[in-house]
Amino acid sequence: MDWSLHWFGGILLLFEDKAFLMDPNSNSVFGDAIVVSHAHGDHVVGLKCRGLKLASYYTIKLYEAATNFRVNGLYPLFMDGQRIPLDRLMLEVYDSGHILGSLQFRFESVSSSLVYTGDINLVDTIITNAGRVLECDELIIDATYGSPRISFPDRWEIYEDLVEFIDFSVKSGKPPVLKVYSIGKAQEVIALINRFLGLEVLVDSKIARINEVYRSAGVDLTYIPLRSSEGFESLKSLSLPLVTSKPSIYRYARSIGMPGVMTTGWASIYRLSDCEVSFPLSDHADFQQLVSYVEASGAKKVYPIGAFSRHFSIWLKRNMGLEAKPIVDLA
């Protein structure tokens, strides 16, 4: 191969005299370019690093809306399929299907190709399109749910169950409070409630700011900020569902009789205690989807990253005969 891969507080790709650092977990590291896959908090530390930053337009807009922090030294990436020449290396970016603005990256030299999926989702949602499989020689793949135990139900079945529960709760005079990630999951749930129940949704101030970025991208969302007079009255009268990312608001809402709801892929294998009901709604790929990606990519070397990276590496070696190891083992 023309490059070397390492784990150095993030995924480090060394090519000739250049260093590309992908999704670092510390702002004290640096490279010739910092590559940021999407706007979730565990992936955006690199936006505070020194050096040139490569991220999508909407990743930056979401990050700024969530943090009120301005990003400097940015090379914005706008289009799915965009190609960026980096000396004798070509970088291509593609939608990963995870959240608005989330990207996969393919690096190509004359003789080799490498893909980093970032967080990947391979099915359509109510607000995003599925990520596509990219062919490559080496693959760094999201293994958040890379265990054979994890299989998600059909997404539209989950939607139907969630909508049915919310509808019943609202009509019973006890609308639910949904505890969600402020970016991605919040907007998916709000869109679901808007479209299938025709209801507005109460939201905290952070989600309200992020919703505006989604609306600028053409995602139709109808909501009421909790801090507004209308929002306060709606909460007081228990007339509308509430979507929040803030534990204090979630606890308060449950204390006044709103049933707690959590939407996470972990609900497929764990019984969650901090809620009345949970739904296995995830913006990641499940195990079988990850296996399908590896097969279709044609990769000969695979480096999983995430919660089940070691389990997935062992499975790939035993069942597919691939060279596989967690990316963190390349320290």
C-alpha positions in Angstrom: 0.0 0.0 0.0 1.1 3.6 -0.6 0.2 4.8 2.9 0.3 3.6 6.5 -2.6 3.6 9.0 -2.2 4.4 12.7 -4.3 5.2 15.8 -3.1 8.5 17.3 -6.1 9.9 19.2 -8.0 9.4 16.0 -7.5 7.6 12.7 -4.1 8.8 11.2 -3.4 8.2 7.6 0.2 8.9 6.5 0.9 9.4 2.8 4.3 10.6 1.6 4.9 13.8 3.6 1.3 14.4 4.5 -0.8 13.4 7.6 -4.5 13.2 7.6 -6.2 12.8 10.9 -9.9 11.5 10.9 -12.3 12.2 13.8 -9.7 12.8 16.5 -10.8 12.6 20.1 -8.5 15.3 21.4 -7.9 18.9 20.2 -4.2 18.7 21.1 -3.4 16.6 18.1 -2.9 17.9 14.6 -2.2 17.0 11.0 -2.0 18.6 7.6 -5.8 18.1 7.4 -8.3 17.2 10.1 -11.2 15.2 8.6 -14.5 15.3 10.5 -17.2 12.8 9.5 -20.3 14.4 11.1 -21.7 16.7 13.8 -22.2 14.4 16.8 -20.3 15.4 19.9 -17.9 12.4 19.9 -16.7 13.2 16.4 -16.3 17.0 16.3 -13.4 17.5 18.7 -11.2 17.9 15.6 -13.0 21.2 14.7 -11.0 22.8 17.5 -7.7 21.4 16.3 -5.0 23.4 14.5 -4.7 23.0 10.8 -7.0 22.7 7.8 -10.4 21.1 8.5 -12.4 19.1 6.1 -16.1 18.7 6.9 -19.4 19.0 5.2 -21.3 22.3 5.0 -24.1 21.0 7.2 -21.7 19.4 9.7 -20.3 22.9 10.3 -23.7 24.5 10.5 -25.0 21.9 13.0 -21.9 22.1 15.1 -22.1 25.9 15.3 -25.9 25.7 16.1 -25.2 23.2 18.9 -22.2 24.9 20.5 -22.3 28.6 19.4 -18.6 28.1 18.5 -17.3 29.4 15.2 -15.1 27.1 13.1 -11.9 28.6 11.5 -9.6 27.1 8.9 -12.3 25.3 7.1 -12.4 23.6 3.7 -16.2 23.0 3.3 -17.4 20.0 1.4 -20.8 20.5 -0.2 -21.7 17.6 -2.5 -22.2 13.9 -2.3 -19.6 12.5 -4.7 -17.3 15.6 -4.5 -13.7 14.9 -5.4 -10.8 16.9 -3.8 -7.3 16.5 -5.1 -4.7 16.4 -2.3 -1.4 16.3 -4.2 -1.0 12.7 -5.4 -4.0 11.5 -3.4 -7.6 11.9 -4.4 -10.3 12.3 -1.7 -13.9 11.5 -2.5 -16.8 12.2 -0.1 -20.2 10.5 0.0 -23.3 10.6 2.2 -23.2 8.0 5.0 -26.9 8.1 5.8 -26.3 8.7 9.5 -27.5 12.3 10.0 -27.7 15.5 8.0 -24.2 16.2 6.5 -22.6 12.9 7.6 -20.0 11.7 5.2 -17.9 8.7 4.2 -14.4 9.3 2.8 -12.6 7.4 0.1 -8.9 8.0 -0.4 -7.4 6.9 -3.7 -3.8 6.7 -4.8 -2.5 5.3 -8.1 -2.6 1.7 -6.8 -4.7 1.6 -3.6 -8.0 2.8 -2.1 -9.1 3.3 1.5 -12.6 4.0 2.8 -13.6 5.4 6.2 -17.4 5.0 6.7 -17.7 7.3 9.7 -21.0 6.4 11.4 -23.0 4.6 8.7 -26.7 3.9 8.2 -27.7 1.7 5.2 -31.5 2.2 5.2 -33.7 5.1 4.3 -35.3 7.1 7.1 -38.1 9.6 7.1 -35.6 12.4 6.8 -32.4 10.8 5.3 -31.4 8.6 2.4 -29.4 5.4 3.0 -25.6 5.5 2.8 -24.1 3.7 -0.2 -21.4 1.0 -0.2 -18.0 2.2 -1.5 -15.6 -0.3 -3.0 -12.0 -0.2 -1.6 -8.9 -2.2 -0.8 -8.9 -1.2 2.9 -12.0 -0.4 5.0 -12.4 1.4 8.3 -16.0 0.7 9.3 -18.4 1.7 12.0 -18.9 -1.2 14.4 -21.1 0.4 17.0 -23.5 -2.5 16.5 -21.1 -5.0 15.2 -22.3 -8.0 17.2 -24.3 -10.9 15.7 -26.8 -10.4 18.6 -27.9 -7.1 17.1 -30.6 -7.0 14.5 -33.0 -4.2 14.0 -36.7 -4.7 13.1 -37.9 -3.1 9.8 -37.8 0.7 10.3 -41.4 1.3 9.3 -42.5 -1.3 11.9 -40.7 0.7 14.5 -42.2 3.9 13.2 -45.7 2.4 13.4 -45.2 1.2 17.0 -43.8 4.5 18.1 -46.5 6.5 16.5 -49.2 4.2 18.0 -47.7 4.7 21.5 -47.5 8.5 21.2 -51.0 8.7 19.8 -52.4 6.6 22.7 -50.5 8.6 25.3 -51.7 12.0 23.9 -55.3 10.9 23.7 -55.0 9.6 27.3 -54.0 13.0 28.5 -50.4 12.0 29.2 -48.3 12.9 26.2 -44.8 11.4 26.3 -41.4 13.0 26.8 -38.8 11.5 24.4 -35.2 11.6 25.4 -33.1 11.8 22.2 -29.8 13.0 20.6 -30.2 16.6 19.8 -28.9 16.1 16.2 -30.5 13.5 14.0 -32.8 11.5 16.2 -34.7 14.5 17.5 -35.5 15.6 14.0 -36.5 12.1 12.9 -38.9 11.8 15.8 -40.4 15.3 15.3 -40.9 14.6 11.6 -42.6 11.4 12.4 -45.0 13.0 14.9 -45.7 15.9 12.5 -46.5 13.8 9.5 -48.5 10.9 11.0 -50.2 12.5 13.9 -50.5 16.1 12.7 -49.2 17.4 16.0 -46.7 20.1 16.9 -43.9 19.1 19.2 -42.4 20.9 22.2 -38.6 21.1 22.1 -35.7 22.4 24.2 -33.7 25.4 23.0 -30.8 23.4 21.7 -33.0 21.2 19.5 -34.8 24.3 18.3 -31.6 25.8 17.0 -30.6 22.5 15.3 -34.1 22.2 13.8 -33.5 25.5 12.0 -30.5 24.0 10.2 -32.5 21.0 9.1 -35.3 23.3 7.9 -32.7 25.2 5.8 -31.8 21.9 4.2 -35.4 21.3 3.2 -36.6 19.1 6.1 -40.1 20.1 7.1 -40.4 20.3 10.9 -43.1 22.0 13.0 -42.3 22.6 16.7 -42.8 24.9 19.6 -39.8 26.1 21.7 -40.3 25.1 25.3 -39.2 28.4 26.6 -41.8 30.3 24.7 -45.1 31.4 26.3 -46.9 28.9 24.0 -44.5 26.2 25.0 -44.9 26.8 28.7 -48.7 26.7 28.4 -48.6 23.5 26.4 -46.4 21.8 29.0 -48.6 23.1 31.8 -51.7 21.7 30.2 -50.0 18.4 29.1 -51.3 18.8 25.5 -48.3 18.0 23.3 -45.4 15.5 23.3 -42.0 16.9 24.3 -38.7 16.0 22.6 -35.5 16.8 24.6 -31.8 16.0 24.9 -31.5 17.5 28.3 -31.6 15.1 31.3 -33.0 17.8 33.7 -36.0 18.5 31.4 -36.6 14.8 30.8 -36.6 14.2 34.6 -39.0 17.1 35.2 -41.4 16.0 32.5 -41.6 12.5 33.9 -42.2 13.9 37.4 -45.3 15.7 36.2 -46.7 12.5 34.6 -45.3 12.4 31.1 -44.2 8.8 30.3 -40.5 8.6 29.3 -39.6 7.2 25.9 -36.1 6.4 24.6 -35.2 5.6 21.0 -31.9 3.8 20.6 -30.5 0.7 18.9 -29.4 -0.6 22.3 -33.1 -1.2 23.0 -32.8 -4.2 20.7 -30.7 -6.1 23.3 -31.0 -4.3 26.6 -33.9 -3.4 28.9 -33.6 0.3 29.6 -34.5 1.4 33.0 -34.7 5.2 32.7 -38.0 5.2 30.7 -41.4 3.7 30.6 -40.9 2.3 27.1 -38.1 2.1 24.5 -37.9 1.5 20.8 -34.9 0.1 18.8 -34.7 3.1 16.5 -31.1 3.7 15.4 -29.2 5.8 12.9 -26.4 3.2 12.7 -26.3 0.0 10.6 -27.0 -3.3 12.5 -24.7 -6.3 12.3 -26.1 -7.9 9.1 -26.0 -4.6 7.3 -22.3 -4.2 8.3 -21.5 -7.6 7.0 -23.2 -6.8 3.7 -21.2 -3.6 3.4 -17.9 -5.5 4.0 -18.8 -8.1 1.4 -19.9 -5.6 -1.3 -16.9 -3.3 -0.7 -14.4 -6.0 -1.8 -12.0 -4.9 1.0 -9.2 -7.3 1.8 -8.3 -5.5 5.1 -10.9 -4.3 7.5 -10.5 -2.1 10.6 -13.7 -1.8 12.7 -14.1 1.1 15.0 -16.7 1.5 17.8 -18.3 -0.5 20.6 -18.1 -3.9 19.0 -14.9 -3.4 17.0 -13.2 -6.4 18.5 -16.2 -8.7 18.2 -16.7 -7.7 14.6 -13.0 -8.2 13.8 -13.0 -11.8 15.2 -16.2 -12.6 13.3 -14.8 -11.3 10.0 -11.6 -13.4 10.4 -13.4 -16.6 11.4 -16.3 -16.4 8.9 -15.0 -14.4 5.9 -11.2 -15.1 6.1 -10.4 -11.4 6.0 -7.5 -9.6 7.6 -9.3 -7.7 10.3 -8.4 -5.9 13.6 -9.8 -2.9 15.5 -8.4 0.3 14.3 -7.3 1.2 17.9 -4.8 -1.8 17.7 -2.8 0.2 15.2 -1.5 2.6 18.0 
